[in-house]
Amino acid sequence: MVDVYGHRGSKGLYPENTMLSMRQAIYEGVDGVELDVHLTKDDQLIVIHDETLERTINAQGFVNHYNWSELKKMTLSSIYQTYTNYDPSWDLERIPLLSEVLDLVVQKRIKVNIELKTAFNQYDGIEQKLIDCVQGYMNRIEVTYSSFHLPTLTRLKAIDPEATIAWLIHQPIPQVMDYYLSYNMTYLHIEASLLKDRYFLNQLDLTRVRAWTVNDEETLTLLFKLGIDGIITDFPSRALEIKKRWAQNTALPYMREG
């Protein structure tokens, strides 16, 4: 069955990349969570999507211009107070360290996709720091490292030849499986609309494909039918319900035969 990953936790309804959002995705029953990492000025791995703070945090400037001691005191942006299920307890959430999220998910043994945000910012040594951080968890959880930036994936493989890596793709790539094989990738993480292009779709080994970011029922149903490895969604509870209905409907003929 197709795995369901919560995008930045349960991003559609909760503050993205927070411990709250991760806990909610786990509670909803995801197979895995997707998150993003940056390096602070003092080389701490933190979980946040943007290179800058102002969209999600009540502060301004680049993440890597601050030490962890400064970042951990910053509060969430007031934008989350507009969410329909907002609760004042959300105001206590802070930017988490990657190790804090890993400590949470390892308890449930769900899968983790860690996206390295290295397409625009160069974080010297981030690949080694990330593998060092994750190493202590590897016997208990399955970790995938993803990036749009091919040199990042190459460096990860050079450090750890057994690393599970995935290339993030947002446009059709001619001969994409040649890249997959040449760079010794494990998965291709493909923007979902590209999987509606029959020519591009026919190039792929669908068992090696995960799709992002999939929120509508039509696309979710199509991808469950295609049998790709996984989908990444802002609304994991919705995706899991559709997955459950699809599985029940496809099983019905076999149930009748029995």
N, C-alpha and C positions, 0 to 999 in steps of 0.2 A: 504493500500500500504506500501511497505517496505521503511522505513526512510533511507535517505542518510546523513551520518555524514562526515564532512571534517576532515581528520586525521591531527591533529596538524594544523588545518586550511586548507589550500590548499597546502600541503607539497610537492607535486610533482613538482610544478612550482614556488613556493615562499618560502622564508625563514621560516622554520617550527617554530610554536609556537610564532610567532611575531604578533603584531597588524595588520601588513600588510597582513599576511597570513589569519588571522581571517576575516578581512574585505573582502578579495577576496572570501573566501568561502561563506560568507553571500551574496555577490553580485551575485555569481553564483546560488544561490537559495537553499542552503542546508537546510535540516530539522534540523540539529544540527551540532555542532562542538565537536571534541574530543581534549583534551589538557592534559598536564602532570604538576604536581606540586611537588616542593621541598620546604624545609624550609631553609632560610638563617641562618647565624650565629646568627643574632639578631631576629630570629623567624618571618620573613616575608614570606608569601606564594608567590612564584614566579613561572612563567610558563616557564618551560624548560624541555627537555626530560631526558638528561643524568645526572648522579651524578657528572660528571666532565664537565669542560667548553670547552676543546680544540676542540672538533668536530664542534661545532656550533658558538663558541665565540672566539674572538681574545684574549684569555687569557688561563691560565693553572690552574689546581688544582680542588679540590672539591668545589662544590657549597656552602656547609655548612661551609666552612672555611672563607667565605667572608660575610661582612655586606651588607645590601641592598644599602647603600650609595656608596659602591665600585662597586657593580655589575651593578647598573643602568648607570654607566659611560662607561661600556665596549662595544666595537663595535662588529659587526658580523664578523664571519670568512670570509676570502677571498674566500672560496669555493663557496659562492653564486655568485661571479662574473663570474663563469663559466656557470651559468644557461643561457639558450638561450634567455630568456626574461628579463635578468638582466637590471636594471636601476640604475644609480648612487644614486637616492633617497633612495634606499634600505640601503645605508650606514648610514642613519640616524636612522634606527631601533635599538631598544634596547630590552633587556630582560624585559617583562612586569610583573607587579604585577597581581595576579589573579583578584583582584578587578577591575583593568583596563579592563581586558577582559570581566568580568561580566557586567561592565557598558556599554560595547559595545553591547553585545548580547542581553541584556535586552531590548534595543531599538527595536529590531526586533522580540523579544519573540520566539527565536528559542531554541531548546533543547541544553543542555550542558552535555557532559560526562567528568568528572574530574578523571583522573587516578592518584592515589597516588603511588609514586615511592618508596615503602617501602619494596620491596622484598629483597633488599641488604643493604640499609641504614636504621638505626633506628632513626626516628625523634620523639623524645619524645613529646607527646601531639599534634601531627599534626592533629589527627582526631578531637579533640575539636576545635582547631584553624580553621580548615576548615569549620566545621559546623557553627561556630560563624560568619565566613566571609560570608558564603552563605545565612545565615538566612534572611538577609534583602532583598534578591532577590526572595525568594521562592514563593511568591504570583504572580510572573510575568513570571517565567521561570521554566521549568522542568529540574531538575538536577539529574544525575546518578553519583554515586561514584563507581569507579572500581579499582581493584587491583589484582595482582597475589597472594598477601599475605593474607591468610584467617584470621589471627589475626587482621589485619587492618579492615577488613569488620565486624568482630565480635565487635570490639570496636566502630565502627561507629553506629552499631545497638544498642549497649548498651547506647550510648549517645542520639541517636534519633531513637526510634523504628519505626518511619515512614520513615526513610531514604531509598531511592532507591539505592540498591547496586547490583553490578555485579561482578562475579568472572571471571577473565581472565584465559583462558585455552589454552595451547599450545601443549597438548598431550592428547591422549584418556584417559579418567578417567572411570574406571569401576563403574557402578551404579551411574552415575553422577547426576541423578535427586535426589538421596538420599542426596547428599551433598546440592543440591539446596534447598530441603525442610528442612533439618536439620539446615542449617545456615540462614534460612528465607531470601533467596535471592530473588531478583526481576527479574534479567536477568543473563544469561550466555553469556559472551563475548568469542567467540570461534574462534581460528585461522582457516581461511577459508578452508584450505585443509582438515581439519578433517571432514567437512560436506560432503565430497565426499566418506567417509567411510560409507557404508550402515548400517553396524551393529551399529556403534556409532550413526548415524543419527536416527535410529529407537528408541533409548532410549529417545530422546529429545521431549520436548514440544516446537515446532518451534516458537510459538508465544512469547516465552520467550528467544529467541536466537538472538544475534547480532554477525555478523562475521567481523573479521579483518584479514589482511588489503587487500581489494579486489580491484584489478586494471584491470584485464583482462576481456574482454567482455564475454567470455564463462562462467567464474565463476559468474560474475554479473548476467547474464541471468538466470543461474541455481538458484541462490539465490532469485531472484525476483519471479521465478516460484515456489519455495518452500514456499514463503510467510513468511519468517522469519521476526522478528520485525525490524531489521535494518542492514545496512552494513556501515563499516568504510573504507574510501578510500582516497588515496593520490591525486586522480584526480576527485574531485567532479563534475566538469562540464561534464566529460566523463560519469560518472556513472549516472548522471541525464538525459543525452541524451539517454542512453541505457534504463533507466527506462521509459522514455517517449515513446520510440519506442515500448518497450515490452507491455506497457499498451494499446497503440493504436492497436497493433496487436491482443492482446487477446480480445479487445472489438469489433473487426470487425464482428465476426459471429452474435453477439447480435444486432449490428447496422443493419445488413442485414435482420435479422428477423423482425425488426421494419419497 
